[in-house]
Amino acid sequence: MTPVREVMRHILFAACLVSLVTSLNHPGIAAAAGKAPATLLVNDSLASPNQTAMVEARLMSRGPAAPAGMGGEPLELLVYGKVVATAMTGEDGTARLPFLPKAQGVIPVQVRVGESGRVAPTEGLGHLAIWERRNPIVAVEMAALMEAPPAKKAVSDARSKPETEGAPMPDAADELGKLTQFYYRVMYLVPSASFGGDRFQASESSREWLKLHKFPTGYVLVVPEGEQAFGTTIDALHADGWKTVKTGIGRTKSFAEAFLQRRLAAVMVPEPAKGETPRKAKVAKEWKEIRKKL
């Protein structure tokens, strides 16, 4: 090798080395390498056309330690791939992002982490139900869609591990699909107590289960804990103008009673044990009978 070529080879090697070191020390790359993984959970939202909807999301740490809210982080709300709102998470990792919908329907929404120096890119998905307030709404207890857990399963275990991993009741998805095809809008009521009180996780897991088993897309509403949870939820919906929530399909006595006490229609499925049917509640032995009872 000639002296000139030898010199050029050393110069080229040095240039490549400098370029590599510079790129590795670039602030953006260095920050990305040290960013913490996170989980972003999104609750479903309900609104009418031309009424501002608030999409609520929570950013949580992910790792060997217990999850914790990550405050002070930027979140972006995307509808059909377009950023329509931004917000910062509070101390508990929660943020509320406004959106003004125009047309009816249940539309998918996406929330993602914006430009952050400490959180790795992540996103969460949810639904935004845009309904006219005159549309009839059927409220369905999630438990009414699922096969009962085995009798040998302990109650404490059933509460700590919600039955969103179980099988759906026969014909439930098809029959509910027929109800919602031309008439009803469907609202799924999910007790947060079944998920350790975590309403964000309850919403996420319920949507995944409903999608997996091909149930019609609707509005997943997580109800608070307590014996009066279903009644409190109905009252809040009516107070907010959703007075067409007049029919409930459920499995438990407390669900049926919440509707009946407010002079609303309630159907229980499957047929409950003797003594568990409130007076005036209708009973369907299976989902194929539901439409006859409404």
NUKOL-242597 format. One record per residue (C-alpha): residue in one letter; x, y, z. Coordinates in pm, 1 decimal, m for minus. Example, Ala and Ser with C-alpha at 12.3 -4.5 7.8 and 13.67 -1.06 7.14 Angstrom:
BEGIN
R rest        u        v        w
R    A   1230.0   m450.0    780.0
R    S   1367.0   m106.0    714.0
***
This chain:
BEGIN
R rest        u        v        w
R    M      0.0      0.0      0.0
R    T    137.5    340.7    m95.4
R    P    200.4    601.3    175.7
R    V    m80.5    820.7     35.8
R    R   m333.8    535.7     51.9
R    E   m218.8    447.3    403.6
R    V   m274.4    805.6    519.3
R    M   m616.8    819.3    352.8
R    R   m714.9    492.6    521.6
R    H   m625.8    631.3    865.2
R    I   m810.1    955.7    796.4
R    L  m1124.6    767.4    686.8
R    F  m1111.3    541.0    992.6
R    A  m1072.4    840.6   1224.4
R    A  m1364.6   1019.8   1058.7
R    C  m1589.1    715.6   1100.3
R    L  m1488.8    682.3   1464.2
R    V  m1564.4   1049.6   1534.6
R    S  m1902.3   1017.0   1360.3
R    L  m1991.4    710.9   1566.6
R    V  m1895.1    871.7   1897.7
R    T  m2087.4   1188.8   1807.7
R    S  m2403.1    997.1   1722.0
R    L  m2389.4    792.6   2042.1
R    N  m2355.9   1111.1   2243.4
R    H  m2639.4   1292.2   2065.4
R    P  m2884.6   1418.2   2333.4
R    G  m3186.8   1265.2   2162.2
R    I  m3036.7    918.1   2129.0
R    A  m2886.0    922.8   2476.2
R    A  m3221.0   1026.7   2627.1
R    A  m3413.7    763.4   2434.1
R    A  m3183.6    493.0   2560.6
R    G  m3253.8    590.1   2921.6
R    K  m3630.0    649.4   2897.4
R    A  m3856.2    457.1   3131.2
R    P  m4122.2    217.3   2996.2
R    A  m4480.4    308.7   3078.7
R    T  m4841.0    198.6   3034.2
R    L  m5110.4    432.9   2906.9
R    L  m5473.1    344.9   2985.1
R    V  m5774.2    525.8   2835.5
R    N  m6134.1    536.7   2959.4
R    D  m6429.0    541.9   2719.8
R    S  m6616.3    872.7   2691.7
R    L  m6977.1    965.8   2617.2
R    A  m7104.6   1282.4   2452.0
R    S  m7354.9   1418.4   2203.2
R    P  m7269.8   1574.6   1865.8
R    N  m7137.3   1930.5   1905.6
R    Q  m7086.8   1876.2   2279.4
R    T  m6733.6   1874.6   2420.0
R    A  m6625.7   1527.5   2529.0
R    M  m6351.1   1472.1   2785.1
R    V  m6121.3   1178.7   2715.9
R    E  m5951.9   1065.0   3035.5
R    A  m5620.0    879.5   3033.6
R    R  m5368.7    766.0   3294.3
R    L  m4994.4    720.8   3244.3
R    M  m4844.6    457.0   3474.0
R    S  m4489.6    337.5   3529.9
R    R  m4408.6    m16.0   3416.5
R    G  m4141.5   m236.0   3567.0
R    P  m4056.1   m459.3   3863.4
R    A  m4190.7   m205.3   4115.1
R    A  m4560.8   m143.3   4173.8
R    P  m4713.9     80.4   3902.7
R    A  m4735.0    448.1   3993.1
R    G  m4879.1    751.1   3820.4
R    M  m4632.4    956.3   3617.9
R    G  m4709.1   1325.4   3653.8
R    G  m4590.4   1619.3   3447.8
R    E  m4585.1   1432.4   3116.8
R    P  m4736.5   1554.1   2787.0
R    L  m5016.6   1350.1   2631.2
R    E  m5172.1   1386.7   2286.0
R    L  m5523.6   1287.0   2179.9
R    L  m5557.4   1158.2   1823.9
R    V  m5884.0   1106.9   1636.7
R    Y  m5850.1    933.8   1299.4
R    G  m5474.7    987.0   1320.5
R    K  m5491.6   1362.5   1377.1
R    V  m5381.6   1532.4   1699.6
R    V  m5687.0   1721.2   1830.6
R    A  m5585.7   1798.4   2190.6
R    T  m5289.7   1797.7   2428.4
R    A  m5265.5   1797.2   2808.7
R    M  m5018.6   1734.7   3091.2
R    T  m5065.3   1454.0   3338.9
R    G  m5132.7   1542.9   3702.4
R    E  m4956.4   1399.0   4005.4
R    D  m5147.7   1069.8   3975.0
R    G  m5064.5   1038.5   3605.3
R    T  m5415.9   1131.6   3490.9
R    A  m5500.1   1381.8   3217.5
R    R  m5825.2   1495.9   3056.8
R    L  m5823.8   1585.2   2689.8
R    P  m6118.3   1773.3   2531.0
R    F  m6262.9   1700.5   2188.7
R    L  m6564.4   1844.8   2007.7
R    P  m6728.1   1568.2   1797.6
R    K  m6955.7   1648.0   1506.5
R    A  m7111.3   1321.2   1389.8
R    Q  m7279.3   1028.2   1565.6
R    G  m7116.0    691.2   1616.5
R    V  m6867.5    507.9   1834.8
R    I  m6525.2    617.1   1717.6
R    P  m6182.9    489.5   1822.8
R    V  m5951.9    735.5   1994.2
R    Q  m5578.8    713.0   2061.3
R    V  m5379.3    879.1   2337.1
R    R  m5000.2    881.0   2320.5
R    V  m4706.3   1029.4   2509.7
R    G  m4577.0   1346.9   2345.2
R    E  m4220.5   1477.0   2351.4
R    S  m4085.1   1349.2   2683.7
R    G  m3735.3   1335.9   2822.8
R    R  m3799.9   1050.4   3063.1
R    V  m4085.9    832.3   2927.0
R    A  m4050.7    594.8   2634.2
R    P  m4306.1    626.2   2351.6
R    T  m4633.0    452.6   2439.1
R    E  m5000.1    478.2   2352.4
R    G  m5344.0    370.5   2471.8
R    L  m5674.3    317.7   2290.6
R    G  m6035.3    383.9   2385.3
R    H  m6377.6    463.8   2240.1
R    L  m6576.8    783.4   2217.3
R    A  m6952.9    720.7   2201.6
R    I  m7126.5   1007.4   2022.8
R    W  m7502.3    961.0   2060.3
R    E  m7807.6   1180.4   2033.6
R    R  m7979.2   1206.7   2370.2
R    R  m8304.2   1080.2   2220.7
R    N  m8146.4    748.2   2117.7
R    P  m8267.7    453.6   2330.1
R    I  m7985.3    302.7   2534.3
R    V  m7975.2    m47.5   2680.5
R    A  m7745.5    m90.4   2981.0
R    V  m7586.7   m435.2   3003.4
R    E  m7412.2   m573.0   3309.9
R    M  m7087.1   m735.8   3199.2
R    A  m7158.2  m1036.0   3421.9
R    A  m7468.2  m1112.2   3212.0
R    L  m7247.2  m1174.1   2908.2
R    M  m7021.7  m1431.8   3071.7
R    E  m7048.4  m1790.3   3177.3
R    A  m7057.7  m1824.1   3555.0
R    P  m6721.4  m1912.0   3714.1
R    P  m6684.2  m2267.8   3847.2
R    A  m6860.5  m2322.6   4179.7
R    K  m6536.0  m2434.6   4341.3
R    K  m6373.5  m2099.6   4270.9
R    A  m6340.2  m1891.4   4586.4
R    V  m6517.2  m1556.1   4604.1
R    S  m6196.7  m1375.4   4696.1
R    D  m6025.1  m1522.6   4391.5
R    A  m6312.6  m1422.7   4163.5
R    R  m6279.5  m1063.7   4281.6
R    S  m5905.1  m1046.8   4240.6
R    K  m5916.6  m1207.9   3894.5
R    P  m6215.1  m1070.2   3699.3
R    E  m6392.0  m1306.5   3464.6
R    T  m6274.5  m1122.8   3155.2
R    E  m6078.4  m1433.9   3073.3
R    G  m6388.5  m1653.4   3077.1
R    A  m6614.6  m1768.8   2796.8
R    P  m6914.4  m1564.9   2678.2
R    M  m7267.3  m1695.3   2728.1
R    P  m7405.6  m1876.3   2421.0
R    D  m7565.1  m1643.8   2163.7
R    A  m7498.3  m1334.2   2376.5
R    A  m7288.8  m1154.7   2114.1
R    D  m7526.6  m1236.7   1826.6
R    E  m7841.0  m1138.9   2015.1
R    L  m7695.3   m816.7   2147.8
R    G  m7577.8   m739.7   1796.0
R    K  m7936.3   m772.4   1671.3
R    L  m8061.8   m539.5   1944.7
R    T  m7809.9   m272.3   1853.7
R    Q  m7823.1   m306.1   1476.2
R    F  m8127.2    m83.5   1419.8
R    Y  m8253.5     40.9   1756.0
R    Y  m8056.2     38.3   2080.8
R    R  m7721.2    190.4   2165.1
R    V  m7535.6    m38.0   2406.8
R    M  m7370.6     67.0   2731.7
R    Y  m7164.4   m192.9   2920.0
R    L  m7160.0   m145.8   3299.2
R    V  m6849.8   m281.6   3472.1
R    P  m6794.7   m277.8   3851.7
R    S  m6454.2   m133.0   3936.4
R    A  m6453.3   m346.7   4253.1
R    S  m6388.2   m650.6   4034.0
R    F  m6058.1   m493.7   3930.7
R    G  m5935.3   m384.6   4270.5
R    G  m6104.9    m47.2   4227.6
R    D  m5895.7     45.1   3922.5
R    R  m6145.3    194.5   3677.6
R    F  m5884.1    243.1   3404.7
R    Q  m5783.2   m122.3   3411.4
R    A  m6149.7   m226.4   3426.5
R    S  m6224.6    m26.5   3112.6
R    E  m5920.6   m159.5   2925.7
R    S  m5975.3   m526.8   3012.6
R    S  m6348.7   m513.7   2938.4
R    R  m6295.9   m362.7   2592.9
R    E  m6039.1   m628.7   2509.4
R    W  m6274.6   m908.7   2616.4
R    L  m6570.7   m764.6   2423.9
R    K  m6361.9   m726.5   2108.7
R    L  m6215.7  m1076.7   2142.4
R    H  m6562.7  m1231.3   2156.4
R    K  m6708.9  m1008.5   1882.0
R    F  m6963.5   m814.4   2086.0
R    P  m7100.2   m494.5   1931.6
R    T  m6887.3   m190.2   1999.6
R    G  m7041.1     30.6   2266.3
R    Y  m6964.3    251.5   2562.0
R    V  m6785.3     84.1   2854.1
R    L  m6880.1    261.0   3176.5
R    V  m6703.2    161.7   3497.9
R    V  m6928.3    197.6   3802.4
R    P  m6799.5    285.1   4150.9
R    E  m6776.9     43.7   4441.3
R    G  m7060.3    m15.1   4688.7
R    E  m7403.9   m177.1   4707.2
R    Q  m7570.8    125.6   4548.6
R    A  m7317.6    154.9   4264.4
R    F  m7556.1     71.9   3980.7
R    G  m7829.0    300.8   4115.6
R    T  m7585.6    586.3   4163.7
R    T  m7466.2    543.1   3805.6
R    I  m7820.4    547.8   3663.1
R    D  m7902.9    863.1   3859.8
R    A  m7587.6   1035.2   3734.5
R    L  m7667.4    946.3   3372.2
R    H  m8023.7   1076.7   3402.4
R    A  m7902.5   1396.1   3571.3
R    D  m7662.5   1449.2   3281.6
R    G  m7948.2   1428.8   3033.1
R    W  m7921.5   1062.3   2933.2
R    K  m8281.3    985.8   3025.0
R    T  m8319.6    720.2   2755.2
R    V  m8129.8    475.1   2978.1
R    K  m8452.1    294.5   3064.7
R    T  m8368.6    m72.4   3013.7
R    G  m8116.1   m294.3   3187.4
R    I  m8004.2   m649.2   3112.3
R    G  m7815.9   m802.9   3403.2
R    R  m7726.1  m1108.4   3600.9
R    T  m7722.4   m991.0   3960.9
R    K  m8006.4   m899.1   4191.0
R    S  m7848.3   m563.6   4278.0
R    F  m7835.4   m466.1   3910.0
R    A  m8201.3   m551.3   3849.7
R    E  m8314.2   m375.1   4166.4
R    A  m8132.9    m56.3   4067.9
R    F  m8353.9    m31.3   3758.4
R    L  m8676.8   m149.9   3917.9
R    Q  m8647.9     93.9   4208.8
R    R  m8646.9    373.3   3951.0
R    R  m8945.2    226.9   3764.3
R    L  m8727.7    117.0   3476.5
R    A  m8732.3   m217.3   3292.8
R    A  m8496.6   m495.9   3403.0
R    V  m8432.0   m836.4   3247.7
R    M  m8222.4  m1099.7   3423.1
R    V  m8023.8  m1358.2   3227.5
R    P  m7972.7  m1645.0   3284.3
R    E  m8252.4  m1745.1   3521.0
R    P  m8129.3  m1670.3   3873.8
R    A  m8144.7  m1902.0   4171.8
R    K  m8472.6  m1929.3   4361.1
R    G  m8536.8  m1621.3   4570.6
R    E  m8289.8  m1404.3   4376.9
R    T  m8541.8  m1257.4   4133.0
R    P  m8680.4   m918.9   4242.6
R    R  m9052.0   m864.5   4200.7
R    K  m9142.3   m725.2   3855.4
R    A  m8809.9   m829.8   3705.3
R    K  m8835.0  m1021.9   3379.8
R    V  m8634.2  m1339.3   3339.3
R    A  m8474.3  m1494.2   3031.0
R    K  m8330.2  m1843.5   3060.1
R    E  m8092.0  m1772.3   2773.3
R    W  m7991.4  m1486.4   2548.5
R    K  m8213.4  m1604.9   2264.2
R    E  m8513.8  m1504.7   2478.0
R    I  m8392.9  m1152.1   2549.6
R    R  m8562.3   m974.3   2257.0
R    K  m8899.4  m1121.9   2358.1
R    K  m8863.4   m971.6   2703.9
R    L  m8792.7   m614.2   2596.9
***
